[in-house]
């Protein structure tokens, strides 16, 4: 491919960049303690959202390059919540800063994954197709192109930017717009 990006690739990169900017803007100037707060009816925190979006993006990048993963299947309806299995605890930890994790650290990891995604958008065959993993929310036998996967990432980041904006406004009144 030449140094010149196609308009489609440039559009994908611009959309990803714009929505990442809105998303990461919600954590600017926060302390680690503020990033751990769960001030709304949900258990979401801003630090946890950064971790979740990062992990989700990394999974979709891996999907584009390697196909569906064989992640642990969790039967959520039958989890013993008094003693959840390690897979459930690991999934829950994806939504919060744990131990000595810092907001700066999870933002740095987010930026690292974003750079990997951006390089993939520049170079991958956008028509390359992978079968979607078996999951109740995907049609059986469905497949996505790399292009469709990147569009999905824009939607994921945008949705979580909205969640993050509500949480940030609840913490200190800051809003990304308006």
N, C-alpha and C positions, 0 to 999 in steps of 0.2 A: 504494500500500500504506500502511496506517496505521502509526503509530509503534509499534504493538504487533506484535511478532514472533510468527509462528506457532510452535507448539510444535516443529514439525519443524525450522524454521530455527534456533530456539534450541538444539535438540539438536545440530545440525550444528556450530554455532559453539562450543558447549561441548566437543564431542569434539575439534575442531581445536585449541582452546585448551589442553585438558588434555594432549594428545599433544605439542604444541609445547613446553609447559612441561617435560615430561619430557625431550624432545629437547634443548632449549637448556640445561637444567640440567646436562647432561653437559659443557658447555664453560665453565661458570662458574668463575672464578678461575684459568683457565689462561693461560699466556703464549703468545705467538705461536709460540715454539719448541716448546712442548708440543703446540700445536694442529697442528703439522706432523709430529709423530712418527707412525711406523707400527709400533707395538710388537707387532702380532699377525701371524699367518701371511699375512694379506691385505696389500694396499698401501693400505688405507684409513687416513686420518687424520681427526681430529675436525674440523679446519678444512675439509678436503675434503668431508666429509659435509655440513657446513652449506652449502657452496657447491652440492653436488649436490641436496640437498633443495630449496634455494631455486630452482635452475634448473628442476627438475622441476615444482615448484608453479607457477612462472611459465608453463611450457609448458601445463599443464593449465588454468590460468586463461585463457590465450589460446585454447585449444581450446574452452572454454565460450563465449567471446565471438565467436570468429572461425572456428571449425572447425579441422580438422586442418591442420598446417603442412606445408610442402614442405621439410623438413630434408634435409640431405645423406644420401644412401644410401651406406652403407659396406659393402663386401663384406669382412666380418671374416675370412673364411676365406682370402682372398687378399691380405691386407695384407703388404707388405714391411716387416717389423719393423726391419730395419736402416736403413730410410729411410721411415718412415710419412708418409702425406700429411697436409696441414695439418688436414683434418677430424678425423683420428684424434688428432693432437696436441691439438687444441682440446677434443675429448671427454675425453681423459685429464686435461687441466688442470682440468676440472670437478670432479675428485676430489682436488685438493690446493691448498693456498695457494701461489701463485706470486709471484715477484718481490717487490714491496713490498706485497702484500696483507696485511691484518692480520685477526686474529680479530674484533676490534671492527668492522671494516668489513664483513666478510661477515655477521656477526650483524645489523648495522644493515640491510643489504640484505634479509636474511631477514625481519626485522620489517616492512620496507616492503612486500614481496610479500605477507606474511601479512595486512596491513591491506587490501590490494587484494582479496585473496580474501574476507576477511570482509565487505567492502562488497558484493561480488558475491553472496555467500550471502544477504545481507539483501534484495537487490533483483531478482536474476535470476528468470525463470520457471524453476522447478525441473524442469518437464516439457519444457523446450526440449531438443531432441535434435540431436546432431551425429554424422556418420559417423566411425567410428574410422579412423585412418590405416592404410594398408596396412602390415602388419607380421606376421612369423611368429607372434607371440604373441597376435594378435587374430584372431577368426573373420572370414573374408572377408565384407564387407558388413554387419558389425555396427555398431551405433550406441549411444551412451550419452546419457542425459539429464544435465542439469547436476547433478541430485541424485546420480546414480550416480558422476559424476566427483568430487564432493565426498567421497563415501564412500571412493572410491579414494584420495583425498589423505590421509584419516585413516589408511588402511592403510599408505600409503607412509611417512608421518611416523612411525608406530608401528614399522614394521619397521626403519627407520634409527635410531630411538631405541634399539632393542635393540642394533644394531651399535655405536652410540656408547657405550652403557653398558659394553659389554665392553672397548672400547678405553680408556675412562676408567679402569675398574677396573685394567687392565693398567698404565696410566701411574702412578697414585698410590693405588690401592686404593679410591677413592671409588665408591660405587654409588648409583643413583637409588632403589633400594628394598632393604630387607632388611639 
